[in-house]
Structure formats: C-alpha cells, structure tokens
C-alpha cells in the first residue's frame, strides 16, 4: 500500500514501557486479537493451557508469547504528541496512516447506518505498559481493549509476523491493525457484549465457537476497509493479506496437534474467506452474518 502524503491519525500515543510480565487485572475483558494459536507453535499444548488460563481470566486472547528475542530498542522517545510519534520512523508512520485510513472509511459507513463512529486510540509501546484490561506485554502481541477502547501494539510484532510466520509486507501489517479496528467496531455496535453474554455459562467448546465467529467477523471488517482503499493498493497486497490470514489460522498453527474444539480464531480457509467476503462486499452488511442470531 502507498499512502503517500496522506494524513496520520491524531489518535495515537507512545509509551516507553518497563517490562511487566502478566499482571492482568481489572477493567474488563480484552476484545480480542489475531493470534491466540501462535502459542501452540512455540510452547505446545501445555504452554497453551498455562497461558490461555491467564488470558481467559481477562476474557480475551493471549496473542503469542512470541518468545524472548524481539525486544528492540525503540527510537521513539516518550511524551511526544501524535505528530512526533507518527513521524519517528516509517513503521510508526505507516501504522498511523493505516489508522487514519480506517477513521476516514468507517466514519461515513457509520453515518450511513445512522451511527456515530468514535475512533479507537492506538498505543505504541516498548516492552510493556498498562491498559484498561490489565498489563500489556510485548510478548502478547497486538490486542484491542474494550474497557478503554485502545489498540495496543508493539511494532516489533511485525518482525515476528514476517520472519517466523512468513507473512511479510505492508498490507499484512495493515491487516493486523484493521482487524483490531474491527473489534472496536464490534464494541461500538454492541456485538462484543452480545458475544460475551452468549459465552456465559456455556461449554468451553461452545464458547470457543462463538469466539471464532467474532474473530472471523473482525477479519471480514478488515476486508471491508481494504475494499474501500483499493486505489492505493499495489499488486500483491491482497496476496500478502491472504498469506497472513492463512499463516494465523488455528489449524495451520496447531499443525498435527490440531483440535477443532479448541479453535478460537478460525481455520486458515475460514480466515481467508472472511477477509475476502469483506473485500468483495465493501460494507458492514457483508459481515453481519458471522454474528447473526447471537
């Protein structure tokens, strides 16, 4: 994608973190993220049980524990305004422009539905920081917190996505952000609350199946956003998104240990189909079917 000189979002901040571990607590459950199944690929089933246990205490998804090495020092100093954050390096600038693009596209779509779009805030951080859903840690990966309507992102995650999971490219990065914005849209429209209520008191398998539907809808909503930005997409961009969607499918990540009842984000084929459904449909209505009847 080539945003050129298009604007960056003002709804961003940078926090110089201080580590933090898994001090989750308070503030409501997490709204979801992209990569719960990544834990399988590094830690196996026992690692999944341990980490997922922590994640479900806050009602959401531990996204990766992508493992020890990617603690790069950021060149973005703390306590700067949005313009300074977004201009500090190309990765931040692209992320800020992606967020601005989602604002520009979802605002009129919400107006057409008789709704007001209130943008999320994107928090770049290094190592760790506090969120309304508890402690954010770079090992967890990107996530959306409905309690403070924030998207939390340590951009070193993009290195893991490209290197370990063979899903490089700027559109793959934009897809990550657009997916988290999809969770924000679900919060604004009450979808997330309906899912959480439906998950209360049901079996783990049923709860997981409902979570899959919410995650696939977020993928679909990312596709809706992309469909409205085709003018700046380059050859190969859509393929980057499809590779990323396949790489983070539950079945891909679990491999020979695949346990469908444990899936929380959908198979590779389901995630690709959801992304393409939104891309072809271009409206929120194209994605409503994922959570209808809940």
Buried (B, 14 or more C-beta within 10 A) or exposed (E): BEBEEEEBBBBBBBBBBEEBEBEBEEBBBBBBBBBBBBBBBBBEEEBBEEBBEEBBEBBBBBBBBBBEEBEEEBEBEEEBEBEEBBBBBEBBBBBBBBBBBBBBBBBEBBEEEEBEBBBBBBBBBBBBBBBBBBBBBBBBBBBBBBBBBBBBBBBBBBBBBBEBBEBBBBBBBBBBBBBBBBBBBBBBBEBBEBBBEBBEEEEEEEBBBBBBBBBBBBBBBBBBBBBBBEEEBEEEBBEBBBBBBBBBBBBBBBEEEBBEEBBBBBBBEBBBBBBBBBBEBBBBEBBBEBBEEE
